[in-house]
Amino acid sequence: MKLCHPLQDEIYVSLNYIASNLLNLYAVFNPVYIIILGGFVDCLEMLICHGADLDVPDIKAQTPLMMAVKNQHINCVSALLLAGANPNGDARSLCSPVYIAAMNGYKAILEVIIN
């Protein structure tokens, strides 16, 4: 199999590790959520290039952007917003990415979202 990304082997090993450890804790995740939880912006960009759905909510109506904000992965936040993720989150959620950043004092992330 030809590598499409220089770090593909490392990415694959990292994703397998994350999946084996986190999927036991969370019931329903798509690859975007797993990558964001680990803060793997290179992997996220690869999924974005392949047409990943960036606004699909999880069972709690949290979008990938909300998860990136909660986990303080500013590079993932930037990548999601540049790729067109909804900065307001999901309408069914009781909070938004801006709310999460503001309430937790994530000033740098809040600036990225607002700008």
C-alpha positions in Angstrom: 0.0 0.0 0.0 1.4 3.4 -1.0 1.6 6.0 1.8 -0.5 9.1 1.2 0.9 10.9 4.2 4.5 10.9 5.4 3.4 10.1 9.0 0.7 7.5 8.0 2.3 4.7 9.9 2.6 6.7 13.1 -0.9 8.1 12.7 -2.3 4.6 12.3 -0.5 3.3 15.4 -1.7 6.4 17.4 -5.3 6.0 16.2 -5.3 2.3 17.1 -4.0 3.2 20.6 -6.5 5.9 21.1 -9.4 3.8 19.8 -8.5 0.8 22.0 -8.3 3.0 25.1 -11.1 5.5 24.5 -13.8 3.5 22.7 -14.3 1.6 25.9 -15.3 4.9 27.6 -17.4 6.4 24.8 -20.2 4.6 23.1 -20.4 6.3 19.7 -17.5 8.0 18.0 -16.6 8.7 14.4 -12.9 9.1 13.4 -13.0 12.9 13.6 -13.9 12.7 17.3 -11.1 10.2 18.0 -8.5 12.3 16.2 -9.7 15.5 18.0 -9.5 13.9 21.4 -5.8 13.2 20.7 -5.2 16.6 19.2 -3.8 15.1 16.0 -4.2 18.0 13.6 -2.3 16.3 10.8 -4.8 13.4 10.9 -7.7 15.9 11.1 -6.5 17.7 8.0 -6.2 14.4 6.2 -9.8 13.5 7.0 -10.9 17.0 6.0 -9.2 16.5 2.6 -11.2 13.3 2.2 -14.5 15.0 2.9 -15.1 14.2 6.6 -18.4 15.5 8.0 -17.2 18.2 10.4 -20.6 19.1 12.0 -21.9 15.7 12.9 -23.0 15.8 16.5 -22.4 12.9 19.0 -25.1 11.5 21.2 -24.9 14.6 23.5 -25.2 17.0 20.5 -21.6 18.0 20.7 -19.8 18.7 17.5 -16.2 18.0 16.7 -15.5 21.8 17.2 -17.0 21.7 20.7 -14.8 18.7 21.5 -11.7 20.5 20.2 -12.5 23.5 22.3 -13.2 21.4 25.4 -9.8 19.7 25.0 -8.0 22.9 24.3 -6.7 21.7 20.9 -6.3 25.1 19.3 -4.8 23.8 16.1 -7.8 21.5 15.6 -10.1 24.4 16.3 -8.4 26.4 13.6 -8.4 23.5 11.1 -12.1 22.8 11.7 -13.1 26.5 11.3 -10.9 27.0 8.2 -12.6 23.9 6.7 -16.1 25.3 7.3 -17.2 23.8 10.6 -20.2 25.6 12.1 -18.8 27.9 14.8 -22.2 27.8 16.6 -22.2 24.1 17.2 -25.4 22.0 17.0 -28.8 23.6 17.6 -29.8 20.8 20.0 -26.9 21.4 22.3 -27.4 23.6 25.4 -24.0 25.4 24.8 -21.8 26.5 22.0 -18.0 26.4 21.3 -17.9 30.1 22.2 -19.7 29.4 25.5 -17.3 26.6 26.3 -14.2 28.7 25.6 -15.5 31.7 27.5 -16.7 29.8 30.6 -13.4 28.0 30.9 -11.2 31.0 30.2 -9.7 29.7 27.0 -8.8 33.2 25.7 -6.7 32.1 22.7 -9.3 29.6 21.5 -12.1 32.2 21.9 -10.1 34.6 19.8 -9.7 32.0 17.1 -13.4 31.3 17.0 -14.4 34.9 17.0 -11.9 35.9 14.3 
